[in-house]
Amino acid sequence: MKTDTPRPINLKDYKPPSYLIDEVSLDVHLDPNRTRVHATLSMRPNPGIKAAGPLRLDGEQIELELIRLDNVELTRKKDYVLNESGLTLKAPPKKPFRLEIVTNIDPEANKSLSGLYLSRGIYCTQCEAHGFRRITYFLDRPDVLSTYTVRIEADADVAPVLLSNGNLVERGTLKKSNRNFAVWHDPHPKPCYLFALVGGDLASINSTFNTCSGRNVELRVYVEHGKQDRAAWAMDSLKRSMAWDEKRFGREYDLDIFNIVAVSDFNMGAMENKGLNIFNDRLVLASPETATDTIFEAIESVVAHEYFHNW
């Protein structure tokens, strides 16, 4: 556990990143105590930096299995330095390169609810502000924007629902196995704090929204089983938010799917992850029999607030 006093980060000390990450590919094999994350990063030196120097990647509470640079496995001490706060590549290429990093993490032991954690049988992430570094080694800062392709694999009985940012590309079951998978792609560059992943046995209510250009967007609100009868107001609030954004600002939603996930154990009220908003379920669930007008108003307000973060 950290005991040092946090240091303030001042705007006057800002320096642009020495390296950029254009594309991120994640292959995540969910397991309660040993989730394996294979990250492939398409990187390049920042053209605005004269001498990029060593590459420092943030990383906390993760186990490094291997690291490859352009298909060549690297050696600790010779090629990189590893400590409890990150990994430093001593001599990265001066041209675009591909970095592969395989890490292992323990979601069940993660009680901070930051990074990837497992609670009440549901895998969930919270990456703002610095949670992504608990998933893989990365430039965990908001000025590094990347597109993401994410493959998630898990036991089909434990996690039949597998979600991430963007649009669903593929879903299936592995042959001769009880494991299922889903592939998601988000074409819009985003900082890693907006990355999200959810896996579990969840119920949902489903609907669609017809945009101003005539596209049908799939809408889903996922909740723990037995709670779906209290999710209708959140769905209605989402539709009204999308319609108001179009009418007021001409902003048409830019993906084919919009998902909301409401879970009991979430350390914020809600999080605006691109296309996959995650909520503490107290800000999603309501019924006329038990909720006051103030609660309904709060749900409508927060659902709208998180949706408007899309821009």
PyMOL commands that set and color helices and strands:
alter all, ss='L'
color gray80, all
select helices_A, chain A and resi 11-13+107-109+132-134+192-194+228-230+232-249+281-283+293-308
alter helices_A, ss='H'
color red, helices_A
select strands_A, chain A and resi 19-29+35-45+55-58+63-69+72-73+80-83+86-89+97-105+115-119+122-126+146-155+161-164+167-173+179-190+197-200+203-210+216-223+257-263+270-271+276-280
alter strands_A, ss='S'
color yellow, strands_A
deselect
rebuild
show_as cartoon
